[in-house]
Amino acid sequence: MITEKPAFSLNGYPMFLLVLPVLQIIFALALVNRILLPLAALGSLATLICWAGFFMVQPNQARVFTLFGSYAGTEKRNGLRWTIPFYIRKSVSLRVRNFESAKIKVNDNLGNPIEIATIVVWAVTDSAEALFEVDDYESYVTIQSESALRIMASHYAYDPQDDDSQEIALRSHPQQISEMLKKEIQERLGKAGVTVHEAKISHLAYAQEIASAMLQRQQASAIIAARSKIVEGAVGMVEMALERLKAQNVVNLDEERKAAMVSNLLVVLCGDKNVQPIVNSGSLY
């Protein structure tokens, strides 16, 4: 595996101040004495070759050097630089980039078809691996990120289930899912000299063919949960009412009338419509 190493280069400003006067001196000698013209021509050629060694490195950019097909090193220091003119120099951006994957359809852990997409924030950290270990590192990042997203989504359910094995779900645990997705993508992109800074789910929904049925299922689950809470509270209120009536000797009720009172209270407390009160002006019996 080819890994990044420093390249040979010098500060370009001293070299510029050195090469320019030499070139001027050579031209001056050629004009003064024509006998030195061949020597001046050779010096001019050498000086022009030296000019080819100048190059610029922008902030958050690297220059990868190759010499006759061999990797010679990477230069990351900014500004005007000078190196051996025969080096072939290729620029690689080290800036942080991001892309949003296409919406892909995949089955979750329960076999339900879902649509999912991700946003990946990444940057090149090893320029040699990015250029020489893969053919096109930008395309590699896109394809491998979508592959990792597909595999990760198939390991978890869309919604949390009742059993403990399915406590982490795509919709209910976004932070944990993001961390696992980032790890899954990084394992694939490490060989390309790329570091993943962040990976988050940007789109998550049931596939169109089951979206309506799943919406009804979610509504039913919400209704059941709400009703369970209402019944739990109603039973507590009925229990409290019976205990206080007994403790304060407000009225003595036999078992049959206790059952009737419990039934009436539960109907009042658990009903989803307003209660119409009936006032009994006669005797209790």
N, C-alpha and C positions, 0 to 999 in steps of 0.2 A: 504494500500500500504506500502511495506517495503522500507524504505529509509536508506541511509548510515549513520552510526554513528561510532565514534572512538572505537577501541577495547582496551582491557587491555593488555599491554605488557611492558617489561622493557628492558633497554639496555643490550644486550647479553654479553658484555665483562666483566663487573663486576660479572655477574652471572656465567660466565665461570670460572673466578678466584676464585669464592666461591665454586662451585660444585666440581671442580677438586681436590683441597686439601682435602675436606671432604672425597671424595672417597679414596684417598691415605691413609688418617688416618684410615679409617675403615679397609682397607686391612692390614695395619700395626698392628692394635689391634688384628685382627683375627690370625695373625701369631704369635704374642707374647703370647697371652693367649687364649687357646682353649675354655675356659669357656665362653668367650664373642663371640663365633662363631655364635650362633643363633642371637644375637643382631647385630653382624656384617653383617649377611646375610640380616636381615631386613633393615639395613642402606644401604647396597649395592643396594637392590631392590628399595628403595626410591630414592637413588641417580640416578639410571638408569632411573627411571620414570622422574626425573627432566631433565635428558639429552634429553628426548623426547620433552621438551618444547622449545628447541632451533630451530630457523629457520632463513632464510635469506630473505631479501626483496631487490630485484634489483631496479635500477632506473626506474621510470615510470611503476612501478608494484604495485599491491595491493594484500594483503592477506585477504581473507574473512574467518572469524571464525564462526563455528557453534558448539553448545554444545547440544548433545542429540536431534538434529533436530530443535533447536532454533537458530536464528541468534544472534550472540554475538558481532559483530562489525567488523570493517575493519581497518587494519593496513597499512599505506602508508609510514611510516618513513623508510628510507633506512638503510641497514647494518644488523649486527647480532642482533637479538632480542630474547627475551625469554618471554613465556607466559604460561598459565596453560596447562599442558601436555595433558589434555583430550580434548582440542579444536581440531576440525577437520579443517584444513587450506587448502583453495583452492586459487590458483593464478589467478589473472585477470590482463591482460595487459591494461595499461592506455596509451599506445603509440598511436600516430596518424596513422590511417590506411586509405587505399583507395582501391577502386575496380571499375572496369568498368563493367557496366551492359551489358547483351546481347542485340543485335539489335532486337528491337520489332517492329512489324507492328501495326499501329494504324491509325484511321481516324482523320484528323484534324477537325477544326471547320466548314469547308466547305464540309466535307465528302470525301476529297481526301486521299487515302491511302499513308502513309509515313512510312519511316523507321527511327527510332530514338534510340539513346543510350546515356548514361550519365556516368560521372565519379563523384563519391561521396567520399569526404574526411571526415572521422569521427573518433571519439574516445569515449571510455567509460569514463563517468564522475561520475556516481553513480554505484559502483560495486554491491551494494545490489540489486538494481532494475535490473541490467543486469543479475544477476544469478537467482533471485527468482521471478521476475515478468513475464519473458518469458522463454520458454523451452530452446531455443538455440539462443542467441542474435545475433550471426554472421549470421545465416540463416535468422533471423528476419529482420536484416538490409538489406540484399540482396532482399528479397521478397517485403518488404514494399517500398523500393526505386524504384523498377520497377513498382509497383502499382501506386505510386505517379507520376512517369514519364508518365505513360499511361493516367492518369486522366488530368494532366496538359497539355499534348500535344493535347488532344481532346477539350480543351477550347480556343485554338488559331489557327489561320490560318498559313499555311506554309509561304506565302508571304503576305505583307501588301496589304490591299484593299483600295478602294477609299473613302469609308464611314468612319466616325470617330470612329465607334464602333469597327473597326478592325485595329486600328492604330498600336497596338502592335502585332507583328508576330514573329514566331519562328526564321526565318532566319534573319530578319532585326534588331531585338532588343535582341541580346544575353545577355547583361548585365541584363536587366529587367527580361528576362526569367530565368536566372540563380538564381536571387534573389527569384523569386516566386517558383522555383523548390526547392530551399533550404528550404524555409518556409514550403512548402507542405510536404517534407520528414521529417523535424524536428517535425511537428505535430504528425506524426506517430511513430517516434522513441523516443520521449520524455519519454514515459512510460517504455521504456527499459533501461533508464539511459544512453542514447547515445546522444552526441552533434554532430551536423553536422557542420563542418567548411566551407565546400565549395561543391557546386554541379554545374557542368557545362555540357552542351551538347557536347558530343564527336563525334557524328555521326548524320547527318541530311540529308535526301534525300527522293525524291519521290520514291514510290514503283516501282518495275521494270515494272509492267504492264502499268503504266501511265507516266513513266519517259520521253519517247520520245515525247509524246504529250505535256507535260508540258514544255519541252525544246523549242519546237516550239512556245508555248505561250509566254515564256519569251523573245525569240528572236523577236517575233512580237511586244511585248510591248516596247522593246528597240528601235526597228525601228520607231515605232509611236512617241515615246518620242523624238528621234533624229530629225525626220522630223518636228515635231511641233516647235522645237527650231530653225531649219533652216528657216522655213516659217516666224516665228516671226522676226528673224534677217533680212530676205530678205525684208519684208514689211517695216521695219524701214529704210533700205538702200534706197529703192525706194522712200520713202517719203522724205528722206534727199536729194536725187538727184534732185527731182522735185523742192523742195524749193530753192536749191542753183542755179539751172538753171534760175528760175524765179527771184531770188534776184539779180543775176549778169547780167541779160538781155543777156544771151548767145544765146538763141533762143526762139521764141514765138511759142508755140504749142497749137493747138486747142484741143478740148476734144477727138476727134477721134485719133489724133496722140499721145496724152497723154496715151490713152488706149493701143495703139500699143506698146508704149515705156514701159509701166508698164508690159505688157504681155511678151515682150522680156527680160526685166530685171529679172522678176520672173523665166523665163525658165532658164536663165543663172545661177542665184543664187541658185535655188532649184534643178537643175539637178544633177544627180550622175555621169555624164560623162563629159569629157572635151568638151568645146564648140569650134566649128569650125567657126572662124570669116569669114564674107563675107564683102568685101570692095565694096561700091557702088561709082563708079567714075562718075555717071551721076548727074543730078539735083535731088533735093529733090522731085519734082513733076514729 
